Amino acid sequence: MDVSPARVPSMNDNPSASRPATDWRLVWLFSMTSWLVVWLLMCANTLVYLRERELPIPWVRFGVMGAEYGLWGLLSPVALWFIWRRPLSRGGWRQSLPYQLAGWVVAAGAFALVLQGVRYVLSGALDEPEIYTPLSLVSFSRTYLNAFLAYLDVLLAGHAVYYARDARSKQVRASKLEARLAEAQLDVLRMQLHPHFLFNTLNTISALMHRDLRAADRMLALLGDLLRDSFEKISAQEVSLKQELGFLEKYLEIEKTRFRDRLAVETVVDPGVLDAEVPNLVLQPLVENAIRHGIARRREPGRIRVEAYRDGGRLEIRIKDNGPGLPAEGPIGSRGVGLANTQARLRQLYGPDHRFELLSPTEGGLEVAMSIPLRIHGPLPRREPQAQEPPVAVEAAPVAPAGAPVVP
């Protein structure tokens, strides 16, 4: 089993992995559509103005204006490619500003020259000499100023789109990193439980070998079966409640070798929640904690009760013992690694949508109450009201000598 520290992901990991690639076909389509809408609005505004004053409608001029806006629709994606190469940003605007200004000046001049050529071609094709004005300083300056202002619109729109996409990609990447970090933390928490349980069991076997070799040999065989079962599902964060109860039963088989008539465990589970998802290895550390703190320190017989049932859309799990109960002061961690670890795992898996409490029943002892969202594969079975099934008692065996070491 690999228990090396999980690598925590950082923002330096593949910074462009979550940034979506640019679909230039959509860029061209959006550009042409946007400039078409602008042309139609300009035409509509001009028509209203001319009709109110009963002036002639220059249809040819509308056509030339449409060619000009169509030219912007074709060339805007090129301008956007240039803008997005080195956009103005908070950290590098000093380097990007000269680049953007130079592109602004050159692009406006290039557009003015191309437009002059388009007007010349249209003038000859439509036999409309007034469309084309021979190149002069005045005519070029007028065309250049219009192109300069139009490119400003493209520049601002390009940066707005870039900032929106960049913010979205950062948000997606941060969400992925948060999920990876939570998964790494869960792996670390789950790995803590394996050596904790293993060391406690090996210490018990060590104590048994000096007085009951056959019992120690049987416990070693049971431990092998239990570890084999845990390794088969070690990568799963969640398993079905049925699987978790099966693992708990194998653990209790080991405890039967350690306790005889000193322990009784009863399990009361609603059959309708056996397929519910629960955190992997969640019941065993809670039951182990109840045995260690509630049973092992008692001379008289002890009882542990495990309950699981459905309450609306939630899965309720209760583990009760008749031990000395909750200490007057002290955090959860003072009752062992199992409780603190379970609470941390529930917080990582479910966030605020869970409840984990230590309660002191009126009859004494300690009750661990856990509530998580009920998630069952397949349709939920319909249940008719019925009497609660009688609890099933699991016999166990006498406690090992008081001097047997136990890993805290």
C-alpha positions, 0 to 999 in steps of 0.5 A: 500500500502506497502511503507516501504523502499526497501531492497537493496541486498548485496553480502552477500546474499546467496553467493553460489546461483549463483555458478553452481553445478559441473556435475561430469559426464562431468568432467569424460568425459572431463578427459578421453578425454583429457588424450586420446588425450595426449596418441595419441599425444605421440604415434604419436610422438614416431612413427614418431621418430622410423620410421625415424630411421627404428627402431622396433615399440614397440606396447606393450609399446604403450599399457602400456602407454595407460593404464597409461594415462587411469589410469590418466583419471580415477583418475584425477576427484578424484584429482580435487575434492580434489583440488576444496575443498580448492583451492589456493586463494588470501585471504586464500592461507596460509591455502590452500597451506599446504593442496595442497602440502600434496595432491600433495605428497600423490597423486603422491605416491599413483598413483606410487603404483597403476601403479606398480600394473597395470604393474604387472597385464599386465605383466602376462596377456600379457606374457611380463615380461619386462613390470613389473620391481620389486619394488625398490628405483630406479624404484619407484623414477622414477615412482614417479617423473613422477606421481609428474609432471603429478599431477602438470598438473592436479593441474594447470588445476584444479585451472585454471578451478576453477578460470574461474568458480568462475569469471563467477559465480561472474559476473552472481551474480553481474548482478543479484544483479545489476538488483535487485538493479535497481528494488528496486530503481525503486520501491522507485521512483515509490512510491514517486509519489503516495503520491505526487499526493495524497497529492496535490489532497487532498489539492485541495479537502480541499479547495473546501469543503469550497465553493463547497461541491458537487464538492469536493464530486465528486473529492473524488469519482474520486480520489477513482477510480484513486487510485483503477486503480493505485493499480491494476498495482502498481507492473508493471514497464511498461504498454501499452501506451493505459493503461497509457492514460486511467489513464491520462484521469481519472486524467484529470477528477479530474482536470475538477473539479478544472478547468473549462474554464481555461484549454484545453488539446489536445491529439494527439496519433498515433494509431500504438503505443497504445500498446507500452510499457511505464513506469508505471505512466509516463504521469500523473506527467508530465501533473500535472507538466505542470498544476501546473507550466504552468497553475495554475499560469496564469489568462488567459486560458492555453493549454496542448498538449500531443503527442505520435508517432513512429519515426523509432524504437523509441517512441517519447512523447511530452508534451507542455504547454503555461505557463511561460516556463523554468526558466533561471537557476535551475535544473530539480528538481526545476520544481517539483518532477515529472520531476526529478523522471521521469528522474531518472526512465528513466535512471534506465529502459533504461540506455543511450538508452533514451532521456529526455529534457526540451525545450523552443519552439519559441512560448513560454511555455515549452516542455518535450521531451521523447524518449524511445525504441519502444517495442510493443507486437506482430507484428508491424502494417503496416501504410500507410502515412496519414494525422495527426488526428485532436487533441481532446480537453478536457475541464476543469474547473476554477482554485481553489482559489490562496490560496489553498495549493499545495504540492511541 
